């Protein structure tokens, strides 16, 4: 039987709100920032809700 893979990093990537919704960080805000406008970078800093199709998989990752 193979070892179970840990999903330890899911704790840092996702946050569960008080209502049980899952927040995630937005992409495209790590590098090549010179060509992006200040407004775009500012909005990319905010967290957004995870897509409904991904929520069951994320919940399993957080429980493991």
MARSE-453804 format. One record per atom (N, C-alpha, C): x, y, z; atom name. Coordinates in nm, 2 decimals. Example, Ala and Ser with C-alpha at 12.3 -4.5 7.8 and 13.67 -1.06 7.14 Angstrom:
BEGIN
NODE     east    north       up   atom
NODE     1.32    -0.57     0.78      N
NODE     1.23    -0.45     0.78     CA
NODE     1.32    -0.33     0.78      C
NODE     1.28    -0.22     0.71      N
NODE     1.37    -0.11     0.71     CA
NODE     1.29     0.00     0.79      C
//
This chain:
BEGIN
NODE     east    north       up   atom
NODE     0.08    -0.12     0.00      N
NODE     0.00     0.00     0.00     CA
NODE     0.09     0.12     0.00      C
NODE     0.07     0.22    -0.09      N
NODE     0.15     0.34    -0.10     CA
NODE     0.12     0.43     0.02      C
NODE     0.22     0.51     0.05      N
NODE     0.20     0.61     0.16     CA
NODE     0.10     0.71     0.12      C
NODE     0.02     0.77     0.21      N
NODE    -0.07     0.87     0.19     CA
NODE     0.00     1.00     0.17      C
NODE    -0.03     1.08     0.06      N
NODE     0.03     1.21     0.04     CA
NODE    -0.04     1.31     0.13      C
NODE     0.05     1.39     0.20      N
NODE    -0.01     1.49     0.28     CA
NODE    -0.05     1.61     0.20      C
NODE    -0.15     1.68     0.25      N
NODE    -0.20     1.81     0.18     CA
NODE    -0.17     1.92     0.28      C
NODE    -0.05     1.93     0.34      N
NODE    -0.03     2.02     0.44     CA
NODE    -0.03     2.17     0.39      C
NODE     0.01     2.19     0.26      N
NODE     0.02     2.32     0.21     CA
NODE    -0.12     2.38     0.18      C
NODE    -0.22     2.30     0.18      N
NODE    -0.36     2.35     0.16     CA
NODE    -0.40     2.44     0.27      C
NODE    -0.35     2.42     0.39      N
NODE    -0.38     2.51     0.50     CA
NODE    -0.34     2.65     0.47      C
NODE    -0.23     2.67     0.40      N
NODE    -0.18     2.80     0.38     CA
NODE    -0.24     2.86     0.25      C
NODE    -0.28     2.78     0.16      N
NODE    -0.33     2.83     0.03     CA
NODE    -0.48     2.87     0.04      C
NODE    -0.55     2.81     0.13      N
NODE    -0.70     2.83     0.13     CA
NODE    -0.74     2.87     0.27      C
NODE    -0.85     2.95     0.28      N
NODE    -0.90     2.99     0.41     CA
NODE    -1.05     2.96     0.41      C
NODE    -1.10     2.91     0.52      N
NODE    -1.24     2.88     0.53     CA
NODE    -1.31     2.99     0.61      C
NODE    -1.41     3.05     0.55      N
NODE    -1.48     3.16     0.62     CA
NODE    -1.57     3.11     0.73      C
NODE    -1.64     3.20     0.80      N
NODE    -1.73     3.16     0.91     CA
NODE    -1.85     3.08     0.86      C
NODE    -1.89     3.12     0.73      N
NODE    -2.00     3.06     0.67     CA
NODE    -1.97     2.93     0.60      C
NODE    -1.84     2.89     0.60      N
NODE    -1.80     2.76     0.53     CA
NODE    -1.75     2.78     0.39      C
NODE    -1.75     2.90     0.34      N
NODE    -1.70     2.93     0.20     CA
NODE    -1.55     2.92     0.20      C
NODE    -1.49     2.90     0.09      N
NODE    -1.34     2.88     0.08     CA
NODE    -1.29     3.00     0.00      C
NODE    -1.19     3.07     0.06      N
NODE    -1.12     3.18    -0.01     CA
NODE    -0.99     3.13    -0.06      C
NODE    -0.95     3.19    -0.18      N
NODE    -0.82     3.15    -0.24     CA
NODE    -0.75     3.28    -0.28      C
NODE    -0.62     3.28    -0.30      N
NODE    -0.55     3.40    -0.35     CA
NODE    -0.56     3.40    -0.50      C
NODE    -0.55     3.52    -0.56      N
NODE    -0.55     3.53    -0.71     CA
NODE    -0.41     3.51    -0.76      C
NODE    -0.41     3.46    -0.89      N
NODE    -0.28     3.44    -0.95     CA
NODE    -0.24     3.57    -1.02      C
NODE    -0.12     3.57    -1.09      N
NODE    -0.07     3.68    -1.17     CA
NODE    -0.02     3.80    -1.08      C
NODE     0.02     3.78    -0.96      N
NODE     0.07     3.89    -0.88     CA
NODE     0.20     3.86    -0.82      C
NODE     0.28     3.77    -0.88      N
NODE     0.41     3.73    -0.82     CA
NODE     0.53     3.79    -0.89      C
NODE     0.53     3.79    -1.03      N
NODE     0.64     3.84    -1.10     CA
NODE     0.59     3.91    -1.23      C
NODE     0.68     3.97    -1.30      N
NODE     0.65     4.05    -1.42     CA
NODE     0.54     4.15    -1.38      C
NODE     0.57     4.23    -1.28      N
NODE     0.47     4.33    -1.23     CA
NODE     0.49     4.46    -1.29      C
NODE     0.59     4.48    -1.37      N
NODE     0.62     4.62    -1.42     CA
NODE     0.52     4.66    -1.53      C
NODE     0.47     4.56    -1.60      N
NODE     0.37     4.60    -1.71     CA
NODE     0.23     4.60    -1.66      C
NODE     0.20     4.56    -1.54      N
NODE     0.07     4.56    -1.49     CA
NODE     0.04     4.69    -1.42      C
NODE    -0.08     4.74    -1.43      N
NODE    -0.11     4.87    -1.37     CA
NODE    -0.13     4.86    -1.22      C
NODE    -0.12     4.97    -1.15      N
NODE    -0.13     4.97    -1.01     CA
NODE    -0.27     4.92    -0.97      C
NODE    -0.37     4.96    -1.04      N
NODE    -0.51     4.92    -1.01     CA
NODE    -0.52     4.77    -1.02      C
NODE    -0.46     4.71    -1.13      N
NODE    -0.47     4.57    -1.15     CA
NODE    -0.40     4.49    -1.03      C
NODE    -0.28     4.54    -0.99      N
NODE    -0.21     4.48    -0.89     CA
NODE    -0.28     4.49    -0.75      C
NODE    -0.34     4.60    -0.73      N
NODE    -0.42     4.62    -0.61     CA
NODE    -0.53     4.52    -0.60      C
NODE    -0.61     4.50    -0.70      N
NODE    -0.72     4.41    -0.70     CA
NODE    -0.67     4.27    -0.69      C
NODE    -0.55     4.24    -0.75      N
NODE    -0.50     4.10    -0.74     CA
NODE    -0.46     4.06    -0.60      C
NODE    -0.44     4.16    -0.51      N
NODE    -0.40     4.13    -0.37     CA
NODE    -0.51     4.07    -0.29      C
NODE    -0.64     4.10    -0.33      N
NODE    -0.75     4.05    -0.26     CA
NODE    -0.78     3.91    -0.28      C
NODE    -0.84     3.84    -0.18      N
NODE    -0.88     3.70    -0.19     CA
NODE    -1.01     3.69    -0.26      C
NODE    -1.04     3.58    -0.33      N
NODE    -1.17     3.56    -0.39     CA
NODE    -1.22     3.43    -0.35      C
NODE    -1.35     3.40    -0.37      N
NODE    -1.41     3.27    -0.34     CA
NODE    -1.36     3.17    -0.44      C
NODE    -1.34     3.05    -0.40      N
NODE    -1.30     2.94    -0.48     CA
NODE    -1.42     2.90    -0.57      C
NODE    -1.39     2.85    -0.69      N
NODE    -1.50     2.81    -0.78     CA
NODE    -1.57     2.69    -0.72      C
NODE    -1.70     2.68    -0.74      N
NODE    -1.79     2.58    -0.68     CA
NODE    -1.74     2.44    -0.72      C
NODE    -1.69     2.43    -0.85      N
NODE    -1.65     2.30    -0.89     CA
NODE    -1.53     2.25    -0.82      C
NODE    -1.44     2.34    -0.76      N
NODE    -1.32     2.30    -0.69     CA
NODE    -1.34     2.28    -0.54      C
NODE    -1.45     2.33    -0.49      N
NODE    -1.47     2.32    -0.34     CA
NODE    -1.47     2.18    -0.28      C
NODE    -1.54     2.08    -0.34      N
NODE    -1.53     1.95    -0.28     CA
NODE    -1.38     1.90    -0.27      C
NODE    -1.30     1.92    -0.37      N
NODE    -1.16     1.87    -0.38     CA
NODE    -1.08     1.95    -0.27      C
NODE    -1.11     2.08    -0.26      N
NODE    -1.03     2.16    -0.16     CA
NODE    -1.07     2.11    -0.02      C
NODE    -1.20     2.08     0.01      N
NODE    -1.24     2.04     0.14     CA
NODE    -1.17     1.91     0.17      C
NODE    -1.16     1.81     0.08      N
NODE    -1.09     1.69     0.10     CA
NODE    -0.94     1.71     0.13      C
NODE    -0.88     1.81     0.06      N
NODE    -0.74     1.84     0.09     CA
NODE    -0.72     1.90     0.23      C
NODE    -0.82     1.98     0.27      N
NODE    -0.80     2.04     0.40     CA
NODE    -0.82     1.94     0.52      C
NODE    -0.90     1.84     0.49      N
NODE    -0.93     1.74     0.59     CA
NODE    -0.82     1.63     0.61      C
NODE    -0.75     1.61     0.50      N
NODE    -0.64     1.51     0.50     CA
NODE    -0.52     1.55     0.58      C
//
